[in-house]
Amino acid sequence: MDILQATFYGIIQGLTEFLPISSSGHLALLPKFLKIKDPGVAFDLTMHVGTALAVILYFRKELKVLIGDTVWTVLGKKEKLTSRSLLPLYMIASTMTTLLLVVALKGFVESWGARAPKIIAFNLAFFGLLMFWADFKGSKGSMELMIEKDQWKKALLIGFFQGFAIFPGVSRSGATLTISRFLGLERDEASRYSFLLSLPIILGGFFLKLPELLGSQGQGISIAACLWGTLMAFIMGLLSIHFFLKLIQNLGLGVYAIYRILLAGLILWVL
């Protein structure tokens, strides 16, 4: 893995992480198009750290408020619990549900060959159609995550769907946006919750895979390449978040569903 290849990985990761088109699917396919050795999941996760840092920087004000509300709630300083102060708890509920599903599916995914091109193509197309249906069904929805009714149910369902992103081609953001739209969440609110929800999953996955990454240096993956790719992912991630939030209100998710289906067809044709 050289700097040029790491640059490609970082750019692809940054552009695709927050778009519902599956960053892991693109990263798994990249070696086949570039004719290089697949660096594996551990290297992919370092690229995800770059996009996680982009989320932290872009949503720093919201995160500051969330952390402050959480601290005051824990200390018992808030006289009344609000939906906003409970948002971190909803995120924890979503994350724990995701982790349970990932643990249950991990062995199956690793033995099944989920990074095979045909499997990725199927996931891209199937979940693309599901996303299109969800966005059309929820196109008139105006409910927010922080409504007083069924918050915990929504948080658990979003976390459950997020767990299916362990399969390359599904897309973590695509899965969370799909179920959010089925549940009636407004596009902007669903997107922001999806972005924030990426932090514990990405950072947790990175630290779990860190020993594997450090052990891969002797296999042609250098720390310098990882750091450079992470920087590229960070820069492109910031741009991706900014423009996605501006475009989703007008474009919806249909355009991304079409892209997924076209990409699936290209994969089956070329690979």
SVG drawing of the C-alpha trace seen along z (x, -y; Angstrom):
<svg xmlns="http://www.w3.org/2000/svg" viewBox="-47 -25 54 45">
<polyline fill="none" stroke="black" stroke-width="0.4" points="0.0,0.0 1.7,-3.2 0.7,-6.9 -1.1,-7.1 -3.2,-4.1 -3.9,-5.4 -5.0,-8.7 -7.6,-6.8 -8.9,-5.0 -9.1,-8.2 -11.0,-10.1 -13.4,-7.2 -14.0,-6.8 -14.6,-10.5 -17.0,-10.8 -19.0,-7.7 -19.1,-7.4 -22.0,-9.9 -23.7,-9.2 -26.0,-6.2 -24.1,-4.3 -21.9,-2.1 -18.3,-3.2 -17.3,0.4 -18.7,1.7 -16.6,-0.8 -13.5,-0.1 -13.9,3.6 -14.2,3.2 -11.4,0.7 -8.6,3.3 -10.3,5.3 -10.5,2.2 -7.0,1.0 -5.6,4.6 -4.0,4.3 -4.1,6.5 -7.1,6.0 -5.7,4.3 -8.6,5.7 -11.1,4.4 -8.5,3.0 -7.2,0.6 -10.7,-0.3 -11.4,-1.3 -8.5,-3.7 -10.2,-5.5 -13.4,-5.6 -11.5,-7.4 -10.9,-10.3 -14.6,-10.6 -15.4,-10.3 -13.1,-13.3 -15.0,-15.1 -18.3,-14.5 -16.8,-15.8 -15.5,-19.0 -18.7,-19.7 -21.1,-19.0 -18.9,-20.3 -21.5,-22.8 -24.2,-20.1 -21.9,-17.7 -20.9,-20.3 -24.6,-20.8 -25.3,-17.1 -22.3,-16.4 -23.3,-19.3 -26.9,-18.1 -25.7,-14.6 -23.4,-15.8 -26.1,-18.0 -28.7,-15.1 -26.3,-12.6 -25.6,-15.1 -29.3,-15.7 -29.0,-19.4 -31.8,-19.4 -35.2,-19.9 -37.0,-18.3 -35.7,-15.8 -36.2,-17.0 -36.1,-15.0 -32.8,-16.8 -31.2,-15.8 -32.3,-12.2 -30.7,-12.1 -27.4,-10.7 -29.3,-7.9 -31.2,-7.2 -27.8,-7.0 -26.5,-4.5 -29.6,-2.4 -29.1,-2.5 -25.4,-1.6 -26.0,1.3 -28.6,2.8 -26.2,2.5 -23.4,4.1 -25.6,7.1 -26.6,7.7 -23.0,7.3 -21.7,9.8 -24.5,12.2 -23.6,11.9 -19.8,11.5 -18.9,15.1 -21.4,15.7 -20.2,12.6 -16.5,13.7 -17.2,17.3 -19.7,16.4 -17.3,14.2 -19.4,11.1 -16.7,9.0 -17.3,10.9 -18.4,8.6 -21.7,10.4 -22.7,10.2 -21.8,6.5 -23.8,5.9 -26.9,7.6 -26.7,5.6 -26.3,2.4 -29.3,3.1 -31.6,4.6 -31.1,2.0 -31.1,-0.7 -34.6,0.3 -35.6,0.5 -34.2,-3.0 -36.1,-4.4 -39.4,-2.9 -38.7,-4.3 -38.0,-7.8 -41.1,-7.8 -43.3,-6.5 -41.9,-9.0 -41.8,-11.9 -44.5,-13.8 -43.3,-12.9 -42.4,-15.7 -41.9,-13.8 -38.6,-14.2 -36.7,-11.6 -37.2,-13.7 -41.0,-13.4 -42.5,-12.3 -44.0,-9.0 -42.1,-5.8 -38.6,-7.4 -37.0,-4.3 -38.7,-2.1 -37.4,-4.3 -33.8,-4.4 -33.8,-0.6 -35.1,0.0 -32.5,-2.5 -29.7,-0.7 -31.0,2.7 -31.0,1.7 -27.5,0.1 -26.2,3.5 -26.8,4.8 -24.1,2.5 -21.6,5.2 -22.4,6.6 -20.4,4.5 -22.8,2.9 -25.6,2.3 -24.3,-1.2 -24.5,-2.3 -26.0,-5.7 -28.2,-4.1 -29.6,-1.6 -30.2,-4.2 -31.8,-6.7 -34.0,-4.0 -35.5,-2.9 -35.7,-6.5 -37.8,-7.4 -40.0,-4.4 -40.6,-5.6 -41.5,-9.1 -38.5,-11.1 -37.8,-14.2 -34.8,-13.9 -32.6,-16.5 -33.3,-15.2 -32.7,-11.6 -29.4,-12.6 -28.1,-14.4 -28.9,-11.5 -27.2,-9.1 -24.1,-11.3 -23.9,-11.5 -24.6,-7.8 -21.6,-7.0 -19.2,-8.1 -19.4,-5.3 -19.6,-2.7 -16.6,-3.9 -14.4,-4.7 -15.3,-1.5 -14.6,0.6 -11.2,-1.1 -10.0,-0.5 -11.1,3.2 -9.1,3.6 -6.1,1.6 -4.0,4.6 -4.7,6.1 -3.7,2.9 -0.5,2.6 0.4,6.1 -0.2,5.5 2.8,3.2 4.9,6.2 2.2,7.0 2.8,3.9 0.6,1.4 2.6,-1.4 1.6,-3.8 2.4,-6.7 -0.1,-5.4 -2.7,-5.0 -2.3,-8.5 -2.3,-10.0 -5.4,-8.1 -7.1,-9.2 -6.3,-12.8 -7.8,-12.5 -10.9,-10.9 -11.2,-13.7 -11.1,-16.5 -13.5,-14.8 -15.7,-13.8 -16.2,-17.4 -17.2,-18.3 -19.5,-15.3 -21.4,-16.2 -21.7,-19.9 -23.1,-19.2 -25.2,-16.2 -27.2,-18.2 -27.8,-20.9 -28.9,-18.6 -30.9,-15.9 -33.9,-18.2 -34.3,-18.8 -32.9,-15.6 -34.2,-13.1 -32.7,-9.6 -34.0,-8.5 -30.9,-9.7 -28.6,-7.6 -30.9,-4.6 -30.5,-4.9 -26.7,-5.2 -26.6,-2.0 -28.6,-0.1 -26.4,-1.3 -23.2,-0.5 -24.5,3.0 -25.1,3.5 -21.6,2.3 -20.1,4.6 -21.9,7.7 -20.9,6.7 -17.2,5.9 -16.3,8.2"/>
</svg>
